[in-house]
Every structure is written in structure tokens, then in C-alpha cells.
Amino acid sequence: MDFKSYVRTIENFPKPGISFKDITTLLNNKEAFHAAIETIARHFEGKQIDIVTGPEARGYIFASALAYRLGAGFVPVRKPGKLPYKTKRISYALEYGEDALEVHEDAFLAGQRVLVVDDLLATGGTIRATIDLVESFDAKVEGVGFMIELAFLNGRKRLDGYDLMSLIQY
């Protein structure tokens, strides 16, 4: 399937010079969305995934659907202050500042096999922080999956050593 044909590009959003890749046009097409989940799932089948995780907000869309498809659990990775129970936090650098992610302190068990998923790989900062958070529990990241990869931003370099797949590359 030509997944790219289901993604709408919106120029100068959210600011001038950005070509935003809008996946809502893929999500609302049942054949394209189903095929996207199936394609990613097939790549990671056989890895005996226990948990699929993804950062908010769009990572949830794919991570929860993949967790269901792979027969795994789902763990949300949230921005600080969004989870009701005790949390574990990781801070990471942004281009102009710092951000943080959190999960419940009992989100992962040592040795669990985890798939990390997000909608888009750009510079790799958020997904690298997500991986580091998962690994801080001594869980094993079995792979990382993306709907879209902005290859020209070289985010893949920050994820060397992981089984990485992306459906669409720009």
C-alpha cells in the first residue's frame, strides 16, 4: 500500500518553514489504518512483545492498536504531572530547552520485552528519552516503530542498535 498517499502535508504549520505531516487522513481511512498497523505488527511478530509503549499524544494511537494486535499490554508515556500514581521521570534536551517524560513507577518489569512506537521520528530526542526510561526498569527494548520518518533529520542515528522500522520516509 502507498501509505504516503494517505498523508496530507500542511505547509507552514505550526510555524513558518515547517511542512507538517498530517496523519489524520490516514487514520480516518479504515483500510489504510488497518494496513499500517498490520505492516508494523508483522515486522515485530515473533519478538514476543510483552508491552507496547509510546509517548503522548499521537504515539498512543499506534502503540495501543499495536499492543492489541500483538497481544501485549500498553503503557502510556506522559508529560509530567499527568499520571495519578507515583512516577519515574526522565528529562531530556530539546533544541531550545529541556522537557521530561514520566511513567508509573511500576509500569515495566525487569526483563519484559518492550516495543516503543511513535507516529513520527524526527531528531530522535523524544523516542531516545522513552527508550532510556524503559531501560531504566531493566526492561528490554525489542524494537522501535514509526509511521513516518523524516530521514533528513538523522534521528535514526540516535537509535543505533535497535530494530527500527518506519512505514514512510521523507
C-alpha angles and dihedrals in degrees: 000000000000097000092177090067089064095055119088119211116215114195122221095012129164086002138353115293096025120116100203116208106219111203096181088093089058094043094054093052105083095203094049095044093047092047091049093053092044092049094051092043092052090054091057100035112119093035090097094231114201099183135019115202135181139171122254136298118007093014087069092063094061099030095055094045091048092047089055093046093048095044091243136129123257127230119190118219107210142190113257119289097021100100121079100212133059110299143204114221137200125192122207139182123258126194089266108019139334138296136185140214130204141196131180111277089243096046098113135026125218110270097018114142109236134192114202115207136180136163096241139024111205118146092345098236099123095043092045089054090048091052091048090050092051092047092050085072090053089248117144120242104218095183149329125237134191138182092214133022121195092207094184089068092060096224089148089072090067089056101052113151096031127104098250127184132174127183098210130031127195 
